[in-house]
């Protein structure tokens, strides 16, 4: 008669540890220490690289901004940076720690011609486009109370479609005299600046959109409208304070 097999017995062999000796260290502790050290070194490298390139990046950004100002105000020979304050009024911007950093302050540039006379105002604006935020610089003429030119500061729109906002002559023609007049009480724009379907423009404050790039065109319109709504009610009553550049 067959009997069931007995389960195999496994003997546990104890590991001899010398009296008073510490147990073997867990490898996890060493791995954590190594990872911590590597992370600290990487952090120092990143911070060092940021600090080492910050001044160069800031200088390049300043140069790009100044070029955009001169583009939208062709008569400009020199520029000065100002801020329009939330409570009303304008004043020169001195540095990053001044009122330009105050919530609601709007930065703009006063552009002067070769004789030191005010040639126009330049301001930035941004709005969501098809791929990302489209940031533009626009020129404003106090004489006609209109936008007289635009330039792109930054965008990531589809090449050959969205980037037509900087190459399409018909689209750029929208900004030779785009109406941004204020209401009689100077509280806001008299009319909202916005892009309309290509071929549907009927008013001087409308932008004739690019066929196939309507979203990007609308972003330009919104960027100008939002920036002008924030800036012009503060700027226009104080425009004489900009005077002539000495």
Beta strands, then each sheet from edge to edge (+ up, - down):
strand 1: 78-84
strand 2: 90-92
strand 3: 106-112
strand 4: 118-128
strand 5: 133-141
strand 6: 146-154
strand 7: 178-179
strand 8: 194-196
strand 9: 206-208
sheet 1: 2+ 1- 3+ 4- 5+ 6- 7+
sheet 2: 8+ 9+
end
